[in-house]
């Protein structure tokens, strides 16, 4: 089986999306998948970028041509919208939004960029595995603001999670499982992904904490694969951040998919009062092998996702951001064609289990905590997960 076929089987999760901007809460968001350019890997486990060439671009611009300029963004989101968002001036079919063109990678990473590389390992023919690795704080033990994240995974990748913590003193690659889940700094379901937040936005990394990477790899071929992953983190001026970006993670733990085509699982979770109004800047969907359709909407009428693939679902950006208020709900529906002859339940195997997860990056979370809903029925309760 070719490497391109292997890459097509890489899937799931997560929210790796292009630039996004603030917007008034009565503006209609336009959800569009965004694909970024490929960047190189192969650096030492943790390394800093060399000084930038003055003529090189200061950052990656991986937004589509209609992305708003950071300079034109309102500094604060408006309060509650009393009506459903207005229609966009250029409507986009939610079932077939165009993929944004890739942009050229910078000749040199922006100044201060840190590169983290996992140990490599061999994945045997037909194997599926989870691996995790801890890393010391890459910013010298000081609180940092991360404005840009770039990830690259070898063929066979299924997902990558970058967590806000370490779990032990070990710094070696080790076996782990889906239960090894922690607050997310970033996540990706594509071999290459990147996001750069507009000026004034960044994700918070605490100096007291290290980082942990989780990898999920699948090898459907008849040959062993050499696999690893590389992550690049570019910091911003900490004092310049006015909106802290964090993860919204809405999961259905009670997934049960009977045999047959067109099996549907629908879940709703509400925005809590924790941070007041929030703005979604990027989104992602997550299903396993029998997932054929994923739709997510808000109770205010905004379409968040309409995706027809489980493997490498396109990352989505919301431009302008989708504003939500406490009490607003997100409802997401997964449709499955289960040809196994048995009921599938939630679990870590893309072959033997199923999942139905909506993820997003949102502002503003002053303490950086994740908004998380782990539902076991049609309606879940959203709480915060701190680190």
C-alpha positions, 0 to 999 in steps of 0.5 A: 500500500502506498504512503499516500493511501496510508496518509488517507487513513490517518484521521481524527481530531482535532482542531488545527486551523488557519488564522481567525479574527474577532467579530461582533456576535451578530455577524454570520460566521463562514465555516471553511476548511483550511489546509496549511503548507507542509513544513520540514521536520527532523530537528533535535528533540527540543531546539530553538529557531536561529535568528530570523533573516530580516527579509524573511516573513515574520510569521506564517500566513495560512489563512484563505484570501478572505481572512480578516486582517488582525488590524481590522478586528474589534478588540473585544467581542460584543455581548449577547446576540438577541437574534440568529446571525445574519447570512454571510455576503458570500454564502458557503454550502455547509456540505461542500465548503471549499478547501482554502489554498495552501500557502508557502512555508516560511524560509525560516521559522519566526524568532523564538520558535521551539522545535520538539521531536518525539523519539522514533519507533517502528510500527509493525505491519497491521498494528495500531498503537498509542505512544506518549512522551513527556518533555520539560517546559520548553520556555525555560520554566516561565509562563509563555504565550504561544501564538503559532503551532505547527505539527508534522506526523509520519505516514500512518498517523491517526491523531496527535494530542499536545497536553499541558502537563507531564505524568512522570519523570520519564522523558522516553517514548512509552506505551499509553492509552486513550485514557491518558487524556489531559487538558489540550494545548493543541490537537491534530488529525492531519499529517501536517497542520498549523495554526497562527492566532491573530495579534492579541490572541495566544494559548497559555503555557504555564512555566511550572508545567511540562508538555506531553505528546500523545500519538495514535498510529495505524499501519494497514500495510504489510511492511513496518513503518518508522514513525515519529512526530515534530511540533513547533511552538512560536511564542508571542509577547506575553504582555500583548495578549488580551484574549487567551485561547483554549480548547472546547472538547465535547465528547459522547462517551456513551456511543452505541452504534447498532449494525446497519446503515444510517445509524445516528448518534446526537448529543448536545452540550451548553456553554457554561457561565465560566467565562461569559460570552466566548468566540470560536475561532477554529473547529474539528470533528472526530469519528472512527472508521464507520463514521460517514457524516458529521454535522454540528450546529449551535442553538443560535442557528450557526453551522459549525461543521458538515463533514463527510469523512472520518479520515483526515477530516478538514480543519475548520476556521470560523471567520468571523468567530462564532460568538456564543453566550452562556446557555447557548448549546452546541448539538452534533450528530454522527451518522454511521454505516456499521457493517460489522454485524455487532454493536460498536461502542466508544473506544480507542480502536479506529477499527473496532470502536467508534467516537463522536467528538466536536472540538474547537479553539475558543477565546477568551479563557483568562486562566487557560482552562479547557471547556469540556463536556463528557456526555453519556446521554443525549445531553451532557454537562460542561465543566472546566478542566484546569492544568 
